[in-house]
Structures are given as structure tokens and as C-alpha cells.
Amino acid sequence: MSHHPERRELPLIAVYGETAAKAEQRVTELLGAAGASPPEVHTLIAAIQAGAVEGAQGEVIELDLQAPSSSSDQVHEGWFHAVEAIADRLAHIADRIVQQARTAPHTRVLAAFKK
């Protein structure tokens, strides 16, 4: 039986969800009042969200240069692979956000327009 050390829980960002939802609602209302269609609003918001993920990806990629300097080649290789995996996942998330905006029904945006 192999022994796995106890994994520590990773921190979860939980303070911005409500703020983001309110901001999205307000932007939706403002763009609707300015004459933007619900699909256009949905696409614009998705582009902003994907851009935020892309910014996070850039931060992660910079971590590649921050591997512990006194570490072995094996640690540096593991560090690089971890950064690469996270950067790839963030790219996938950004792509998915934009793709969903192109193909998904715009129910949230439509509901905001009805208010």
C-alpha cells in the first residue's frame, strides 16, 4: 500500500463572483439601453471574460522563470511541466468561454434586457 502525503486544500477565490455578476448585469443594462442586441452583449461580455483568463495565463507563463534557483534539473523540469499544464488549461478555458458565447442561448442577457 503506497502512502500519499495529505494534500493541502488549494485556496479558492470566492469574493468576486457576486461583484462580477452585478457588474455584468449593469453592463448588460447599459449596453441594452445604448441599443446593443442581446447576442452582441453576450459576445462582448464573453470576450472580456476570456481576456481576463488570458491575462491570468500570462501571469502563469511568467512563473516559468521563477523555479527555485537552487533546485535540481528534475525539479526545474517538473516546474516547467506544471506551468505548461496550467497555461494550456487556461487557454482552453478562454477558448471555451468564447465558443460558448457564439453557440449558447443568451438567456442571462435576455433576462437582463427584460428588467
Buried (B, 14 or more C-beta within 10 A) or exposed (E): EEEEEEEEEEEEEEEEEEEEEEEBBEBBBEBBEEEBEBBBBBBBBBBEBBEEBBEBBEEBBEBBEEBEEEEEEEEBEEBEEBBEEBBEEBBEBBEEBBEEBEEEEBEBBBEBBEE
